[in-house]
Amino acid sequence: MSRESEDRPPAVRQLRLVVEAEDYEAAVAFFRDALGLPEEAAFVGDGDARVVILDAGRATLEIANPAQKRMIDEVEVGRQVAPRLRVAFEVDDTRTATDRLVAAGAEQIAPPTVTPWQSLNSRLGAPAGLQITVFQELATPDRTTERPA
């Protein structure tokens, strides 16, 4: 990051991922109630239009090239399964979160697995057609040095 960009206020204040869910109630129950994302706002409009905005904590945008995407699939799942877009949620306890989400209707694609970058990751099929990773950091990341991607 350049010194100039460090002095400027951020141009983007929030990342908001908008997902269309055919079964709106199931998706809200899964992400709000089972995963535990607090409801920030909800709106109803004409023609039964509904939206809920859930607080997912700090947001990052992870951009990976195809080789990195394949490597992550291989580490987490053992085969290529991820669509072009996958959503990852950091949790305090991957095993407990995975069990809770499977009980709430998620399909477990891969059980909790320790990664080379020292996190415990599980892969799930979630409502609204999303593939998600829940992960727990096992070591404090040192953001100033390169680690295996």
Secondary structure as GFF3:
##gff-version 3
##sequence-region A 1 149
A	DSSP	alpha_helix	3	7	.	.	.	ID=ss1
A	DSSP	alpha_helix	24	28	.	.	.	ID=ss2
A	DSSP	pi_helix	29	34	.	.	.	ID=ss3
A	DSSP	beta_strand	39	45	.	.	.	ID=ss4
A	DSSP	three_ten_helix	46	48	.	.	.	ID=ss5
A	DSSP	beta_strand	49	54	.	.	.	ID=ss6
A	DSSP	alpha_helix	66	76	.	.	.	ID=ss7
A	DSSP	beta_strand	87	90	.	.	.	ID=ss8
A	DSSP	alpha_helix	94	103	.	.	.	ID=ss9
A	DSSP	beta_strand	107	114	.	.	.	ID=ss10
A	DSSP	beta_strand	119	126	.	.	.	ID=ss11
A	DSSP	three_ten_helix	127	129	.	.	.	ID=ss12
A	DSSP	beta_strand	130	137	.	.	.	ID=ss13
###
